[in-house]
Amino acid sequence: MYVTQVLAPQLWKGAIVVMDNLKVHYAERVRVAIESVGTKVKFLPPTLQIYLL
């Protein structure tokens, strides 16, 4: 899985990962993998997605 094999090893304690509201981002294993290295997970508010198009 990308998060455990690529992303998490690059993170550090105190970092913040900002994700959009893609359904797969809400999977518990994604959050656990990111938070296991001391990184926080934040989600963009749904209304901001219209500006990313």
Secondary structure, DSSP 4 states (H G I P E B T S, - for coil): -HIIIIIHHH--TT-EEEE---GGGG-HHHHHHHHTTT-EEEE--GGGGGGG-
